[in-house]
Amino acid sequence: MTVVRIAAVVLSALLTTPAVAVGSSTLATSAPYVPCPAVKPPVPRPAAPSPPPVGPADLAVGGETLATAGLAIPAGASMAPSVTATSWVVADLDSGAVLGGCGPHEHRTPASVQKMLLAAALMPHLDPAQVVEVTRADLQDLDPASSLMGVVEGGRYSIESLWLGLLLKSGNDAANVLARAGGGTAGRQGGVQAMNAEAHRLGANQTHAATPSGLDGPGQYTSAYDLALIARATYSRADFRRYIATRVAEIPARPGTPGLSITHDNTLLDHYPGTLGGKTGFTDLARQTYVGVAERNGRRLAVTLLGAETAPLGSLGEAAALLNWGFALPTDASVGRLVAPDEKKQDRPIAEVRGGLDGHAGAGSSFSLAAILGLGAAVVLAVLLLAASRRHRAARRAANP
C-alpha cells in the first residue's frame, strides 16, 4: 500500500468516526419531539411574556432524555395523563429517579411554590425559637387581597410560627419577615440572594428568585425539574416535613400580638391517600402551580407542575392524576435523575436541543474539536511518511548508481 493510500485510509477513518462534544464523555443524541398530552383550557390563557430560552448544557442536566420541550416517559410505559399544566415532573425522592416529565427544564413562572426555595435556603440557618418583630417595611408592598398569614406591624412571632404561616397559608407577609430575618445586614434582599445561592448549589439552573414570596418579579423563573430538586432538599429535613404536614396550627397571642389559627390550604392532605404535604401557588402570570409529595408502599414520589388552569381538574386534581400514573410505573422506571447538590458543571453531558414547539430538533455541528485535531494529525503523519519514503528512495539510488 502506498503512502498516499495509507493517508487516505487514516483520513477516511477519522472523518467517519462519530464526533464527541468537547469537554464531555457523552453527546446527548436528539430524539423525536413528542407532544405532551394536554387538555385545552376552557378559557384562553392570558398573554404572558415569552420565557428565556434554555441553553443546551442546562437542558442536559439529569440526563439526555430530559433535554426536550415535549414529553419524556419510560419506554413501554402507559401514556401520561392529559393535563393543562404546561410543564411537569414526577420523581422518586429517595432514589432520585425522574419517572417522567413534560418540558422538564423549560422556564416557567413559579408563584408561591417558590416559598419552598425560601425554606431550603433559610431553614437550616434560622433558630425556630428566635422571635422576630414585624416592621412596616415587611408589609407595605403587599396586596391585602393576596395570601397572608395575618401578622401585624409591631407583632412578635417565633421563626417556627412564621414557617407555619408560610407553608400552611402561603403567607406573603411571613415570607418577607423570614427573608429579612435570614438576610443578615442586607435584609430582605439578602434573603433573596440566599435563595438564588441555594438554587445554584442544588443545580436548579432554571431558577431565579426576585421576591421571597413568589409574587411576580422581573426575571423570576423556575422549572418543573428544578422544583423537584428543591422538594428533595426540603423533604430531607424533619422540621420541614413536620411543618408541611400540619393541618391546623395555633399561634399563641403575645403582648401586643394577637393569636392566630392557621389551616393548611392544601386539600390533598385529606383527599389523596399517602399525601405528605404540598405547596400551591397562583398568579395571573404563573397560573396554578403545585409541588407535592405522597408515599405508597414505602415509595415517596414528588410531583411538580407549572402553568395549570383551574378547570377541568385544577392543579390539585392534575397532581393526583400524575401521582397515580407515577405509582403505577415499575420501581426501576426512569428517564433521568435528580442531580446531587454541587455536582460539577463540567461533568454534565452537552446535549442538542430536542424539539421545540415545531417539533424539530436543533442542528448540531458536523465536527468536534477532537475530529479536527485528529484530521490535522493525519495530515502531518502523511507528510512525514511521504518525506521518509522520498529519503529512502534517494538513499537506494545513491547505493546503486
N, C-alpha and C positions, 0 to 999 in steps of 0.2 A: 504494500500500500504506500503510495507516495505521500510526501509531507503535506501537499495540498489536500489530498483526500483525508488524511488524519485530522487536519484542522477543520475540514468541513464536517466530519463526524462529531468532533467536540462541540462545534458551534451549534449543530443541529440538536444535540442532546441538551445543551443549555437553553436553547430557545423553546424547547418543548417541555421543559421541566416546569411544573406549576410554580408561580411566583408566591413568595411568602412575604407578608407585610413586615415592614421594618419595625423592629422593637417588639415583635410578637412571635410566639411559637405557634400560633394558630390563627388562621384567617377565617373569620366567620363567613360562611357561604350564604349567598342570597337564596331565599325560598319564595315560592309564590305567595302573593298577598292574599290573605283570607279575610273577608269582611267579618266583623263581629256580629253575632246575632243581635238584632236590635228591634225594639218596639218604637214606632213613631209616636212622639208625644202628641196628645190630643190638642195641645195648644203650642204654636210655634215658639221656639226658644227666643228670648230677646237677643238683640245684637250685642256682641261682646268683642273686645279687641282680640286680634289673632295672637296666639301664644308664640313665643320664640321657638325656632327650630331646635332640635336636639342633635348634638354632634355625634358622629359615628362611634367614637370611643365610649361615650356615655350610654349610647343605645346598647352596647355590648355588655354592660355591667350585669352580672348574674348569668350570662350565657348567651350564645348567639341566637338561640330560638326566640329570646325576648326582644331582639332587635327588630321590632316590627310595629307599625302603627295599627295593625289589624289583630287578628285572633291568634293566640298561641295556646294549644292544648295538646296533651299527650296523644301519640299515635294510637288509634284504635279506641280512644275514649268516646263516650257519648257526647253529643253536641252540648255545649254550654247553653244555659237558659238565655232567652232573649230579654234584654233589659233596656231601659232608656239611658242608663249611665254611659257616658262617652268613653270611660276607661275604668278598668277594674283589675284586681289581682286576688287570687286565692292562694294562700301559702301555709305551710306547716311550720308553726312557731318553733317546734322542738328540733326537727331535722333541718330546717331551713330550706326545704324543697319548695319551689314555686310550682303549684299544681296547674295553673293556667292563668291567662290574663288577656285583656284587650287593651292594646296600646299602652303596655305597662310603663314605659318611660316617657310618655307624652306629657308635656307641660299642661297643667290644669290649675284652676284657682281653688284654694283649699277650703275657704270659710273656716268654721270653728274646729274642724278636725286638726287644725294647726296648733290648737291648745295642747295636743299630745306632744308636740315638739317642745313646747314650753316646759312640760313636765319632764321630758327626757333630759333637757338641758339643766334645769334648776333643782329638781327634786333631790339629786344627790348632794347638793350643796347648801340647802336651806334646812335649818333646825325646825322640825314641826311644832315644837313648843314655843318658838320665838313669837312674840306679839308685835304686830305692826300697826301703826296708826295711819288711817286713811287720810290723804290730803285732797285739797280741792283739785289739784292737777291730775289726780288719779281719775277723776270723774268728769272733768269739764268737757272732754271731747267725745263723750258717749251719748248716743241717742237713747232717751228714756224708753223708747219702744223696743230697743234691742234686748238681747238676752242678758239679764243681770242677776247677780247673786243677791243684791239688795243691801250692800254695805253703805254706810253713811259717812259723810265728811266728819273727821274727828273721832270716828269709831275705832275701837281697838280690837283686832282679831288675830287669832293664832294662825300661823302658817298652815297648820293642818286644816283649820276651818276654811281657809281660802282655797286649799286644794279641793276640798269637798264642794265648795261653791263653784269652782272652775269646772269640775268634771261631772257633777250631777246636774247643775243648772246652766252650764255653759256660760258662766258669768264673765262678761267682758270687763266688768269692774274688778273682779278678782284677778283677771289676767294682768291688768295694768298694775295693780298693787304688787303682785308676785314678781313681775318683771322688774319693777323698781327695787324691790327688796333684794333681788338676786343680781341686780345690775351694778352693784358697787357704786363708786363715785360717778359713773356715767348714768346712773338712774335707769329709767325705763329703757332708754336706748341701749344701755349696757346689757339689759336682759335680752333684747332682740339680737344683739351681737352674739351673745352666748348661744342663742338658738341657732344662728347660722353656723357658728363654730361646731356645734354638736351635729348638725346636718352633715357638715363636711367630714367629721370624724366617722360618722356612720356609713359614709359612702352614698348619702342621699343627694346626688349631684344635680337633680332637677328641682331641688327645694331651696327657696329663698324667702325668708320672712321679712316683712316690712312692718307688721304690727304683732304684738304678743297674743292678741285675741283671735286672729284670723279674719277680722274685719278687713275688707278690701283695702289694699295699699299698692303703691306703684311698684311694678316689677315683682309682685308676690305670686309665686307659683309653687307647685309640688307635683308629684306623680303618684300613681297608684302603687308602683314598686317602692318608691321612697317611703310612703306611708306604711308599707309592710315592714320595712326596716325599722321605722320609728316605733311601730307597735311591738316589734320583737324586743326592742330596747326597754320600753316602758313595762311590758308584761314580765320582764325578768326581775322586777322589783316587787317584793312582798307588799310594801306600803302602797304602791300604785294599784296592785291587784285588789287590795282591800278597799281603797277609795272607790275605784271604778265599779265594784260590785255592790256598793252600798245603795240601798233603795231609799231610805229616808235618814236624814241627818238633822239632829237638833243642835243648833249653835247657841250656847248659853248667853244670856244677857250679861253685860258688864256695866259699871257706872258710865252713863252717857252713851252706851251701846246697846240697842235693843236686840233681843234674841231673834233667831231666825229658824224656821223649819224648812228644810230643803228636800224636795222629792226628785228622784232621778228621772230625767226626761227620756231615757232610752227604754221604750216599752218591750224590746226584745228580751229583757231580763225576765219577764214573766210570761212571755208568749213563745219563745223559741227554746226548746229543751237544751240544756247544757251551756247557755249563754254565760260567759264570764264577765261581760261588760262591754260597753261600746261608747263611741262618741259620735254624735250627729253634728251636722253643720248646714247652714244655708245663708247665702247672699244672692242678690239679683244676678251677679256675675257668675258665681260658682254654681248656682242651683243647689240641689241637695247633695250632700257628701256624707260619707259614713266610714268609720273604722270600727270593727268589732271582732270579738274572739269567742269561739264556742268550743266545747270539749265533748267528745263522744268516744267511748271505748279507749280512753287514755290518749286520744289523739287531739291535739289543740290546733285548730285552723283559724287563721285570720282572714277576714275579707275586708278589702278596701275598695271603695268606689267613689267616683267623682262625676259630676255633671248629670246626676239623675233628676227626674221630674217627679212631681207629686202624684201623678197618675200614669198608668193604672195601679201600680203597686207601691210607689214611693220608695225612698232609699232603704227603709227597713224591710219591706217586702222583697225587694231585689236582693238585699244582703242575705235574707233567709234562703232564697232560691239558689244563690251561688254557693252558700254553705252546704245545702243539700247535695248539690252537684259535686262539690269537693269531697264530702264524706263518702259518696258512692264510688269514688275512684280507689284503685288499689293503693296500699300504703307506700309502694315504691314508685308511684306515678310522679313524673316530674318533667317540666320543660325548662328548668333553670334552678337557680338557688339564690337565697338571700346572702349577700356578701357579709363577711365579718367586719367589725369596725377596724378602721385604719389599714385596710388592705391597700397595697401599693398600686398606684395607677398603672405603672409600667408592666404590672403582671396581667393587666386586663387585655383580652384579645381585641384587635381592631376589626370592626365589622362594617360591611356595607349596609346602607340604609335599606331595610326590607319593606318596600311597599309604602307608598304614600296614599293619598286619597284616590289617586287614579289607578292604583294597583300596580305601578311599575317599580321595579327595583332600581336602586341607584346604580349608575355605571361606575365600574371600578377601573383602576389603572391597569394597563396591559403588562407593565413590567414593575418589579420591585427593585430596590437598590441592590439587593443580593444578585439578581439576574444581570443587572448592568455591570456590576463588578466582575461577575463570572465571565461575561462576554469580553470584557477588557482583558482579563487574564488569558482567555483563549487566544485572542489576537496576539498578545505578547508571546505566548508559547509557540504559536505558529511561526512568528518571525524568527524566534531563537532557533527553532528546529530547521527552518529554511537556511539560516546563516550557517549553522553547523554542517548541514548537508553540503553546502557550497564549499566550505573549507575542506571537508573530507574529499570531495571530488578533485579539488585543486591539488591536494597532497598526493592523491593517487597518480595524477598526470605527471607531477614532478618526479615521482618514484619510478614511473615507466614512460620515459620520453619516447 
